[in-house]
């Protein structure tokens, strides 16, 4: 089976949940971790991770990791992304996005390719202005 020109690997070791859709919040100027949990019945040998932002009918590369070449931040995100590899073995391939900007608001996809198969996790990031916390506090009282 083909997936955008790539061979799709067997999925038998992944959990029965085929994909995740998550909603996440961030505040302008602060760092945010975009989650990408991928569960498996066995430890994952991650070959490739791609983080992309989905914009209308196209995608924009945030960060790419391959076992052979290492990390490749996207052109617009140089110095702003860190792939948190300490959780690879257990299927956590979250991405730290530094200094969130209003333009970061939107939908992101994390594609994980391992020796066990391929999985996709979609996260929608909602970015609030720098005074977000103050407004939340004011509403309570």
N, C-alpha and C positions, 0 to 999 in steps of 0.2 A: 504494500500500500504506500502511496506517496503523500507527502505533506509539504506543499510548497517546494517541491524539488528534493526534499529530504526523505530518506527511508524512515518509516515509522516502526519503532521497535515494539516487541510484544509487551503487553500491559499486565500480564498475569500476576506480577508481584506487587502491583500497586493496590491501594485500597479500592473498594468498589466505587467510591465517589469519583466520578470522571473529571470534574472540574470544580473550582471554588470561585465564588464571586464575593468579594469583601468590600466594605466601605470603611474608609479611614479618614481622619481629620488631621490637619496641620495648620500651623500659625505662621504667618509671614515672618521671615527672619530666623525662625527656629529650625532645628533639624527634625526630620521625621523618618521613621523606619517603615518602609513599605513591606508588609508581610507577604511571604510566599511559603506557606506550609505544604509540603508534598509528602504524604504518608505512604509507607511501603511496609510489606511484611518482612522484608530483609534489608540490611544496610545498603545504602545507595552508593554506587560508584559513579559520581556525577562527571559526565564527559563535557557537557556544555550547559551554560545558563545564559539566557537572553532576557534582558529587561527592555521593553519598548513602551513608548507612550502612543496611544491610539488617538489619532487626530483625523476626524472625518473618515475618509476612505484610505488613509495611509498610516504608516507607523514611523516613529522617530526613535532612533536608538538611544537609550539611556546608558546602558552598560552591557558588555558582553564578556563572558568568561569561557575559555576553553581550556581543557586539561593540558593541551600542548602549548598554546600561545599565552596563557595567563589572562590578565584583565585588560579590557579595552573600553574606557569610558566613551560615551557618545560625544560628538563634536560640541554640541551645545551644553554639555554637562561636565566638561573638563574640571576636575578638582572638586566636584560637588557630589560624586557618588562613590560609595564604598560597598562592595559586595561582602556581606557578613558570612564568610566561609566556615566559621567555627561550628556551624550546625549542619554542614553538608551531609555527614554520615547519617543523621537522623531526619533528613529531608527539610531542613530549614534553610532556605536560600534567600532570606530577606535582604533588602537593599536600603542602605542609609542614604537619604537625600539631604544634603546639607543646605542650610540657609534657604528655606522654602520661599518661593516667589509666587505672586498671584498667577503668573503664567503656568505654574506647575499644576494648577487645578485641572483635573481630568481623569481619564481612564488609562490604566497601565496594565500591561500583561507581562507575566513572568513565565517563560518557557524553559522547562527543565528536561534535558535529555540525559539519560543514564543508561547503564548497561541493562537495566530492568524495564526501560520503556520511556515514553515521553508524556509529560503532563504540562498543563497550562493553568495558571492562576490569574484571575483578573481582579484588580483592586481599583476602586474609584477613590481618588483623593480629593477631598473638599478643603480648600484653603480659605482660612479666615484672615481678616486684617490684623495688624499688629496689636490693636486694642481689644481683641476678641475676649480675653480673660476678664478685662474690666467690665465689658458689657454683660457678660454672663453673671458676674457678681452683682451688678446693679439691678438686674431683673429679679433677683431673689429678695430684694428688700426694700 
